[in-house]
Amino acid sequence: MLIADNDEEKRSKIWRTVLTVSTIVILAVGAYFLYGMFTSNPLEGTWQSEDSTLKLTIKKESQVQVEWPEKFEGSKVSVVFPMNYQMEKEMKLFTIQMNESEIKKVEEASKGAVSADELTSAAESLEATYNYSVDQNILTLTDSEYGDQMIFEKQ
């Protein structure tokens, strides 16, 4: 069975069309991966601290979910509170900022298990600008002011 019944001109047109379409698909897929590589957030995901129970879930929309059970040992509920972040890829800076309205919401949701002061204290201890480094599945945050380091492993 031959394509276009031995008509060389029709086969040539079909072949050019197939090559053109496949080239466009290959270029589109390549552009998609290049775009993703340069615009993706290298810190996005869930990171577990090597030294404590601190867990950070970094999301695309400039928000970090913080879970830190050892800070709330007396609490009978799991406390997860959101914080805001800003990231500068060129300078490898990661700034975490407290979100007071979210802290009030978490306090209300915990129904008295955790106070706003405890949440604020935990948030303030994380609130800083960090230099970040990602090596395979290890994230190192270095406080740019004091030099303290926190090391996390990707979950």
N, C-alpha and C positions, 0 to 999 in steps of 0.2 A: 504494500500500500504506500503510495507516494503522495506527498503533499502537493497540491495544486496540479495533479495529473501531468507531470512532465513539463509544466510551464515554468521555464526558468525565471521569467520576469516576476511571476506571482511568488515563487519560492524566495526570490531575492527580497521582495517587499516584506514578506512574512518574517524572514530572518532579520532584517533591519529593525522591524517593529519589536521582535523579541529581544534583540540586543539593547535597543533603546530603553524598553521597559525595565529590563533587568539592571541596566546601568543606573537608572533613576532610583530603583529600589535600593540598590547597594549604597548609593550616595546618601539617600534619606536615612538609612539605618546608621551609616557612619556619622552623619551630622547629629543624629539623636544621641549617640553615645558620646561624641565630643562635647555636645551641649551639656549633657548630664555630668560629665567629668569636670567641667570648669564651673558649673553653677551649683553643684551639690554641696551639701554641708558635711564636711569630714567628721564632725562631732556628733552627727545625728545618730540616735540609738540609745540603748540602755547601758550604763557604765556602773560597775560595782567597785567600790573602794577596796584596795588591798589591805588597808590598815583598820578599817572600821566597818560599820554596817551601813554607811552612807551609800545610797544608790541615786544616781542622776539619770533621768530619762530626758534626753534633749530632743526637742521636736523642731520641725521646720519653721513653725510660726512664731519664732523668737520666745519660746516658753520652755522652761525646765521644770519637770516634776521632780521634787526632792522627797525621798523617803529615807528617814534617818531614825530607825528604831531605838538606838542607844541614847539618843537625845531625849526621848520620851519614855524612859523605862517604866515610870509609874502609870503610864497610860494603858488602858485595856483595849484600845483600838489602834489599828494601823493608821498612822498619820502620814499623809502625802500632801505636800503643799506646793503650789506653783510659784515660780519666780520668773522674772523676765531676763532675757539675755540679749546682748549685742555681740556680734562677731566681726572682726576685721581679718580677713584671710591673708592679705598681703603682709601685715605686721604680726600675724598669728596671735591676736589678742582676743580674749574671751571675757566679757564683762557680765557678771551676774548681779541683778538688782532685785531688791525686795519689792513685792507687790502687796501693799497694805490692804487693798480691798479684797484680794484673794485670801489673805491671812484671816480676815474677819469671817469670810465665808467658811473656811476650814474650822475655825473655832466654833461657829454656830452648828456646823454639821457634826462635830464631835460631841455635842450636847454636854459640854462641861468636862470632858475627859482631858482636854488639853486647853490651856489658857492662851490668850493672845500674847501674853508676855513670853511664854515658853516658845511659841512659834516665832515671835519677833526675834528673840535671842538666837534661835537656830538660824533664822534667815540672815541676821546681821553677821553671824560668824562665817557665812559663805559669801556675803556680799563683798565683792572685790573685783579688780581687773587682774586677769591671769594671762601669762604667756602659756600657750598650749603647744604640745608636741604629740603627734600620733605616730606610733611605730607599730605596725601590724595591728594587734588588738589591744595595745596598751596606750592609754591616754595619760599624759603627765601635765598637770596644771601647776604652774609656778606663780605664786603671788608676786606680782611685779613690784610691789612696795616693800614687802618684808622678805621675800625669797623662800617662803615656806612652800613645800611641794605636797601635792596629793596625787597619788597614782591610782588609776582605775583600769579595770579590765573589762572589755566589751562582753556583754552577755549575749 
